[in-house]
Amino acid sequence: MSTAQASLELSFTAPMPGLEASGGFVLRGIDGAPGLYAMESANPRIRMFLAESTVYVPGYAPTIPRRTLDDLGLDRAELATTLVVVNPSPEKTTVNLAAPIVLNPETGRCTQLLLDSKEYPLRAELSA
């Protein structure tokens, strides 16, 4: 995904768990932080931070099922952008590797995968 892109309207293939009543998400780049985004919804007011895995979690490459790629309108996994939810706290910042958001950066169509949390932790510490 181009970090120069100011914002992208998102269209989830299914609601994110826990956010079923939310809609109308927009992904906005964070100035000065390539690969870091704010995902926002106006109603209800929600703001989450997402990070491109290729930038912030090198080597993280979960398998994207063929059906997911088809749902997103992608021919190959290499065309998808994998985003992880960032959980900032005063002690440490973690990312959720068990539930990445897979995005078609051309259309804004996306889905959240639910992976095996034994292989991928819910709270992996983000290194500086």
Stockholm file with secondary structure:
# STOCKHOLM 1.0

chainA/1-128         MSTAQASLELSFTAPMPGLEASGGFVLRGIDGAPGLYAMESANPRIRMFLAESTVYVPGYAPTIPRRTLDDLGLDRAELATTLVVVNPSPEKTTVNLAAPIVLNPETGRCTQLLLDSKEYPLRAELSA
#=GR chainA/1-128 SS CCTTCCEEECEESSCCTTCTTCBCCEEEECTTCTTEEEEEETBTTEEEEEEEHHHHSTTCCCCCCHHHHHHHTCSSGGGSEEEEEEECCSSCCEEEEEEEEEECTTTCEEEECCCCTTTSCSSEECCC
#=GC SS_cons         CCTTCCEEECEESSCCTTCTTCBCCEEEECTTCTTEEEEEETBTTEEEEEEEHHHHSTTCCCCCCHHHHHHHTCSSGGGSEEEEEEECCSSCCEEEEEEEEEECTTTCEEEECCCCTTTSCSSEECCC
//
